Each structure stands twice: as C-alpha cells, then as structure tokens.
Amino acid sequence: MSMVEKKGASVWLTHIGLILGIAVMCFPIWFAFVASTVTQQDIIRPPLPLMPGPHLIENYKRALLEGVNAPVWKMLVNSTIMALGITIGKISISIISAYAIVYFRFPFRMVFFWLIFLTLMLPVEVRIVPTYEIAAGLGLLNSHAGLIFPLIASATATFLFRQLFMTIPDELVEAARIDGAGPMRFFRDILLPLSRTNIAALFVILFIYGWNQYLWPLLVTTDPEMNTIVMGIKQMFPSGDDWADWPVIMATAILAMLPPAAVVLFMQRLFIKGLVESEK
C-alpha cells in the first residue's frame, strides 16, 4: 500500500513540477499577449495588467495593415516564402544527394559526401562575404530568390537521409530491380514513402531555422518591402530617446510566433515519430 501511495505522490509531484515549468515558460508569452491588447499608456504606467484589454482587434489591425516601418502582413508573407523555400530546397537537394551517394557507384562519391559533411564547419557567418558578393553579382539582392538560394544546401539533412537509406535492406532493392523498377520509380515509390517521418521531422526543424534567420536577410535586403518578420521586430525597437509603439510591437511578436507554432502542432505526430523511431 505504501508503495502505491509513494507512486501516486511521485506522479502528483511530477505533474506539479511540469505545470510550474510550463507556467514559467509561458508567462512571457502571456505578458506579450496582454501588452498587445492594451494601450500605450497602460504599458508605460506600471503595473501592467495581467488580463487582456479591450484593444485586441484595434492593435492587431494596426500592426497587420500599418506596422512601424512596413505592414506586418508583408513581412509575414516574406518570412513564409523564405522559410518554405529554404525548407523545401534543403529537403529536396539533400534527399537527392543522399540517394545518389548511397545507390549510385561513381568515382569519388565518398569524397564528395565528406566534402558536403565538412561544410558543417562553415556556417553562414563564416562565408557571409563571398556569399553576398555572389548574390550581388547575380542580381539577387532585394528578392525572394536572394533570401532562399544561398541557404538551401544542408549537410545535416544529407547525412540523415544517407543514414536512413543505408538501413534499407539490399533485398528490397533487388526485389524492386526484379520487378522492373528503374531508379526514379524506386526513388518515388519506395524511398519517398519510407522517408516520410524523416521528411516531417526535418520540415519542422528547417522551417523554424528559415523563419528565424536574421543576419542574411539583413544583408541581402535594403527595401523595407522585403523585410522579414524577425528583421521587422528588431527594427521596431527604439534607439536612444525614440518613441516605441509597444502594443504594435507586442502584437507583431505574437503574430511572428503563430506560423512556426502552427507547423509544429500540425506535424507534431510525424515529427516525434521521426525523432524516436529506432531505425532513424
């Protein structure tokens, strides 16, 4: 009986700890949401209320349609295009590269793989100057292509797909060959379905990576119409004695969290499955 009671007590303590942890993590988000529903005077005159105010629609409408430097809806569109472009580009290039490295025999294929893998040691910050020079030379500044193309190569995704493909039994490859499946049909009908959970997990990770990019968009765009949401939030903050429209800034911050949160919630089941399955 005592063991059962101890087990019950430990479960309750665990749940209480988790609830407290969630509360601590979510309080800043709630604080930002409350600040996005009140007036400027309510924010600058302490204490800030802990319950939402009556100006939610007004503040969010002002943020979406007017913003501070540019309408927030345009920045959300730019960030969505950039994040989706980077995500789809990285997954597409990586899965094709891994397929070629694992299933095709060509000279120096492992050399090429390790060259790809070594690029993990060269993050964007290290190669920022030559990358910018190439983008400028190709006329990619202030364009969605300039935001996307320099960031679509991914050594990590290539490595993960390679490891997955190497776990596929040779008997399955032989059976597909006997059935008359060519390279593209084998890739389309067998490898892509088997890679679904990997693709889902990488989609979530890479979408958030693309959404949170700041340094590269800051360099490659000078037109406020091409600002991403992360750039826009940073530019909204005042410098020196400038006046800040805090309700609009907080509304923008809340809006910036919604697309990544929606992607995580929508793909949560496949994302977790892709991370915990033993063969991954």
C-alpha positions as CSV (number, residue, x, y, z in Angstrom):
1,M,0.0,0.0,0.0
2,S,2.8,2.4,0.9
3,M,4.4,1.7,-2.5
4,V,1.2,2.7,-4.3
5,E,0.9,5.8,-2.2
6,K,4.5,6.7,-2.9
7,K,4.0,6.1,-6.6
8,G,0.8,8.3,-6.5
9,A,2.7,11.1,-4.7
10,S,5.6,11.0,-7.1
11,V,3.2,11.3,-10.1
12,W,1.5,14.3,-8.5
13,L,4.8,15.9,-7.7
14,T,5.9,15.3,-11.3
15,H,2.7,16.9,-12.7
16,I,3.0,19.9,-10.4
17,G,6.6,20.4,-11.4
18,L,5.6,20.2,-15.1
19,I,2.8,22.6,-14.6
20,L,5.1,25.1,-12.8
21,G,7.7,24.7,-15.6
22,I,5.0,25.4,-18.3
23,A,3.8,28.4,-16.3
24,V,7.2,29.9,-16.1
25,M,7.9,29.3,-19.8
26,C,4.5,30.6,-20.9
27,F,4.3,33.7,-18.7
28,P,6.5,35.9,-21.0
29,I,4.2,34.9,-24.0
30,W,1.1,35.8,-21.9
31,F,2.8,39.0,-20.9
32,A,3.4,39.9,-24.5
33,F,-0.2,39.0,-25.5
34,V,-1.6,41.1,-22.7
35,A,0.6,44.0,-23.8
36,S,-0.7,43.6,-27.3
37,T,-4.3,44.2,-26.2
38,V,-3.9,47.4,-24.1
39,T,-3.0,51.0,-24.8
40,Q,0.4,52.6,-24.8
41,Q,-0.5,54.4,-21.5
42,D,-1.3,51.1,-19.8
43,I,2.1,49.7,-20.7
44,I,4.2,52.7,-19.6
45,R,2.3,53.3,-16.4
46,P,3.0,50.4,-14.0
47,P,1.8,47.9,-13.1
48,L,0.9,46.2,-16.4
49,P,-2.4,44.4,-16.1
50,L,-2.3,40.7,-16.2
51,M,-5.6,40.3,-18.0
52,P,-6.2,41.1,-21.7
53,G,-7.5,44.6,-22.5
54,P,-10.3,45.7,-24.9
55,H,-8.0,46.9,-27.8
56,L,-7.0,43.5,-29.2
57,I,-8.7,43.9,-32.7
58,E,-7.5,47.5,-32.9
59,N,-3.9,46.8,-32.1
60,Y,-3.6,43.7,-34.3
61,K,-5.3,45.5,-37.2
62,R,-2.9,48.4,-36.8
63,A,0.1,46.0,-36.8
64,L,-1.0,44.0,-39.8
65,L,-2.0,46.9,-42.0
66,E,0.4,49.7,-40.9
67,G,3.1,48.4,-38.7
68,V,6.0,50.7,-37.8
69,N,8.3,50.6,-40.9
70,A,6.2,48.3,-43.1
71,P,2.9,46.4,-42.8
72,V,3.4,43.3,-40.8
73,W,1.4,41.2,-43.2
74,K,4.0,41.8,-45.9
75,M,6.8,40.8,-43.5
76,L,4.8,37.6,-42.6
77,V,4.5,36.8,-46.3
78,N,8.2,37.4,-46.9
79,S,9.1,35.2,-43.9
80,T,6.7,32.4,-45.0
81,I,8.1,32.4,-48.6
82,M,11.7,32.4,-47.3
83,A,11.1,29.6,-44.7
84,L,9.1,27.4,-47.1
85,G,11.7,28.0,-49.9
86,I,14.6,27.1,-47.6
87,T,12.8,24.1,-46.1
88,I,11.7,22.6,-49.5
89,G,15.0,23.4,-51.1
90,K,17.1,21.8,-48.3
91,I,15.0,18.6,-48.2
92,S,14.8,18.2,-52.0
93,I,18.6,18.7,-52.5
94,S,19.5,16.6,-49.5
95,I,17.3,13.6,-50.3
96,I,18.5,13.6,-53.9
97,S,22.2,13.9,-52.9
98,A,21.8,11.1,-50.3
99,Y,20.1,8.9,-52.9
100,A,23.0,9.4,-55.4
101,I,25.6,8.7,-52.8
102,V,24.1,5.5,-51.4
103,Y,22.6,3.9,-54.6
104,F,24.9,5.0,-57.4
105,R,28.5,4.0,-57.9
106,F,30.6,6.8,-59.3
107,P,34.2,7.9,-58.8
108,F,35.0,9.7,-55.6
109,R,31.4,9.5,-54.3
110,M,32.6,9.2,-50.7
111,V,35.0,12.1,-51.2
112,F,32.0,14.2,-52.3
113,F,30.0,13.1,-49.3
114,W,32.7,14.1,-46.8
115,L,33.2,17.4,-48.6
116,I,29.4,18.0,-48.1
117,F,29.7,16.9,-44.5
118,L,32.7,19.3,-43.9
119,T,30.5,22.2,-44.8
120,L,29.0,21.9,-41.3
121,M,32.2,23.6,-40.1
122,L,31.4,26.6,-42.3
123,P,28.3,28.3,-41.1
124,V,26.7,31.2,-42.9
125,E,28.6,33.7,-40.7
126,V,32.0,32.4,-41.9
127,R,31.2,32.6,-45.6
128,I,29.0,35.6,-45.5
129,V,31.2,38.0,-47.6
130,P,31.8,35.7,-50.6
131,T,28.1,34.6,-50.5
132,Y,27.0,38.2,-50.5
133,E,29.3,39.0,-53.4
134,I,27.9,36.1,-55.5
135,A,24.3,37.1,-54.7
136,A,25.0,40.7,-55.6
137,G,26.7,39.6,-58.8
138,L,23.7,37.5,-59.8
139,G,21.3,40.3,-59.1
140,L,19.6,38.5,-56.2
141,L,19.6,41.4,-53.7
142,N,16.1,42.5,-52.5
143,S,14.5,39.4,-53.9
144,H,13.0,36.2,-52.5
145,A,15.5,34.2,-54.5
146,G,18.3,36.0,-52.8
147,L,16.8,35.2,-49.4
148,I,16.4,31.5,-50.3
149,F,19.0,30.1,-52.6
150,P,22.2,30.8,-50.6
151,L,20.7,28.9,-47.7
152,I,19.2,25.8,-49.3
153,A,22.2,23.4,-49.0
154,S,22.2,21.2,-45.9
155,A,24.9,18.8,-44.9
156,T,22.9,17.7,-41.9
157,A,19.8,16.7,-43.9
158,T,22.0,14.9,-46.4
159,F,23.7,12.9,-43.6
160,L,20.3,12.0,-42.0
161,F,18.9,10.8,-45.3
162,R,22.1,8.8,-46.1
163,Q,21.9,7.1,-42.7
164,L,18.2,6.2,-43.4
165,F,18.9,4.8,-46.9
166,M,21.7,2.7,-45.6
167,T,19.3,0.9,-43.2
168,I,17.1,-0.2,-46.1
169,P,17.7,-3.9,-46.9
170,D,19.5,-4.9,-50.1
171,E,16.8,-7.5,-50.7
172,L,14.3,-4.6,-51.1
173,V,16.5,-3.0,-53.7
174,E,16.9,-6.3,-55.6
175,A,13.2,-7.0,-55.5
176,A,12.4,-3.6,-57.0
177,R,15.0,-4.2,-59.7
178,I,13.5,-7.7,-60.5
179,D,10.0,-6.1,-60.7
180,G,11.4,-3.7,-63.4
181,A,11.5,-0.6,-61.2
182,G,14.0,1.9,-62.6
183,P,16.0,4.4,-60.5
184,M,13.3,7.1,-60.5
185,R,10.4,4.7,-59.8
186,F,12.4,3.1,-56.9
187,F,13.0,6.6,-55.5
188,R,9.4,7.7,-55.9
189,D,7.5,4.6,-54.9
190,I,9.8,3.1,-52.2
191,L,12.3,5.6,-50.8
192,L,10.0,8.6,-50.5
193,P,7.2,6.7,-48.5
194,L,9.9,5.3,-46.2
195,S,11.3,8.7,-45.7
196,R,8.0,10.3,-44.7
197,T,8.7,10.6,-41.0
198,N,12.3,11.9,-41.6
199,I,11.0,14.5,-44.0
200,A,8.3,15.6,-41.5
201,A,10.9,16.0,-38.7
202,L,13.3,17.9,-40.9
203,F,10.5,20.1,-42.3
204,V,9.7,21.3,-38.8
205,I,13.3,21.9,-37.8
206,L,14.2,23.6,-41.1
207,F,11.1,25.7,-41.3
208,I,11.9,27.2,-37.9
209,Y,15.5,27.6,-39.0
210,G,14.5,29.6,-42.1
211,W,11.8,31.6,-40.2
212,N,14.4,32.7,-37.5
213,Q,17.0,33.9,-40.0
214,Y,18.2,37.4,-39.2
215,L,21.8,38.1,-40.4
216,W,21.4,37.0,-44.0
217,P,18.1,38.8,-44.7
218,L,19.6,41.9,-43.0
219,L,22.5,41.9,-45.5
220,V,20.7,40.9,-48.7
221,T,17.6,43.3,-48.4
222,T,17.6,47.1,-48.2
223,D,14.0,47.6,-49.3
224,P,11.5,47.7,-46.4
225,E,9.0,45.9,-48.6
226,M,11.4,42.8,-48.4
227,N,11.8,42.8,-44.6
228,T,11.2,39.5,-42.9
229,I,9.3,39.4,-39.6
230,V,12.4,38.9,-37.5
231,M,14.1,41.9,-39.1
232,G,10.9,43.9,-38.6
233,I,10.6,43.2,-34.9
234,K,14.2,44.3,-34.4
235,Q,13.7,47.5,-36.3
236,M,10.6,48.3,-34.3
237,F,12.6,48.6,-31.1
238,P,13.5,52.2,-30.3
239,S,17.1,53.5,-30.2
240,G,18.0,56.3,-27.8
241,D,15.1,58.5,-26.9
242,D,12.9,57.4,-29.8
243,W,9.2,56.6,-29.0
244,A,8.1,53.0,-29.3
245,D,4.6,51.8,-30.1
246,W,4.7,48.9,-27.7
247,P,1.2,47.5,-28.3
248,V,2.0,47.2,-32.0
249,I,5.5,45.7,-31.3
250,M,4.0,43.1,-28.9
251,A,1.2,42.3,-31.4
252,T,3.9,41.8,-34.1
253,A,5.8,39.4,-31.8
254,I,2.7,37.3,-31.1
255,L,1.9,37.2,-34.9
256,A,5.5,36.1,-35.6
257,M,5.1,33.1,-33.3
258,L,2.0,31.8,-34.9
259,P,3.3,30.2,-38.2
260,P,6.1,28.2,-36.5
261,A,3.7,27.1,-33.8
262,A,1.2,26.0,-36.4
263,V,3.8,24.0,-38.2
264,V,4.9,22.2,-35.0
265,L,1.3,21.5,-34.0
266,F,0.2,20.3,-37.4
267,M,3.2,18.0,-37.9
268,Q,3.7,17.1,-34.2
269,R,2.9,13.4,-34.5
270,L,5.1,12.8,-37.5
271,F,7.8,15.0,-36.1
272,I,8.0,13.0,-32.8
273,K,7.8,9.7,-34.7
274,G,10.7,10.8,-37.0
275,L,12.8,11.5,-33.9
276,V,12.1,8.5,-31.8
277,E,11.9,5.6,-34.3
278,S,14.8,3.2,-33.7
279,E,15.9,2.9,-37.3
280,K,16.4,6.7,-37.6
